[in-house]
């Protein structure tokens, strides 16, 4: 009788531990792919914004250099 109770408790603890830590099955892979795609899109958007900021910075430097040169020519 004691062995049967111990076996039931062990089996219950196994099922309980499986419930706490879900396996990475099909649903987990889909969620990871979706999150990965979202992050890739965000990185792409940030790269585009960085390009725009770099272009603005370079244009300002070039226009400032042109103004300085025009003042030197006077």
Residue pairs with C-beta under 8 A, 6 or more apart in sequence:
22 28
24 32
